[in-house]
Amino acid sequence: MSYRDQKKYLEDLKKFERNFTGKEQDEYKMFIKRQKDDEDFDSVSMKRLKELYDKYNKPVDLSKYDKFFKKNGDSKNHSN
């Protein structure tokens, strides 16, 4: 993973900071400090950062919005 990925993960995790457990909070602070020092994370640190990211950053379930949008196949309009 790249420096850019680690920066993105840290920025995205910032909004979940209040939900972290004590241990996660400590890890996050350590990651932020290392980021400020322009340090590239090793594979173990990146793996842990990705785990934190995956735990808190849930993709939005877009299927619950389907009822608000008409699907192309739903049209009964036949112009022959």
N, C-alpha and C positions, 0 to 999 in steps of 0.2 A: 504494500500500500504506500501511497505517496504522502508527502507532506501536506498536499492539498486535501487529501482524504481525511487525514487526522484533524486538520483545521476545521473542515466541514462537520465532522462528528462532534467536535468540542463545541462548535457554535450551536449546533442543533440540540445538544444535550443541555445547554444553558437554561432553556425554558423548562426543563424537567428537574432542575437542581433541587427544588424544594421537596421533591418526592423521593429523593435518594435516602437509602439507609445510612447510618453513620459510617460504615466501611466504604460504601460507594461514594459518599461525600468526600472522604479522605482521599480516595483514589482519584476522583475528579479534580480536586485541588492540586494533587501531585501532577496530573496530566497538564493542567493549565500552567503550572509553574514551569514544567519542562517545555511546553509550547512557547512560553515567553522567552525562554533561553535559546530558542531556535534549535531545539534538540529533536532530531528524528527519533521516533519511537522504535524500539526493537520489536521483533515479531511477537513476543509475549505481551508486551504493553499494547500493541495494536490489536491483538486478539481480544484482550480484556476491554479495551475501548469499544471495539465492535460489539462485544457482548452487551455492554451497557447501552449502547446505541440501539441495538435490536430489542432490548428489553423495554425501553421506554418509548421509542419512536415507532408507533404502530401505524401502518398504512390505513388511510381512511377507507371504510367499506362503502364504495360508490354504489353498490347494488341497492342500497336503501333509498337512493334518489331516482331510481329507474321510473317510478310511478309519475314523476314530474315531467318526463321527457317522452315524446312519441318516437317509437322506433320506426325505421324506414319500412320494415316488413309489415307493420300494422295498418298501413294505408290501404283502403279499399278502392282507391281511385284508379280506374283502368281507363287510360286514354287510347282507345283503338280506333 
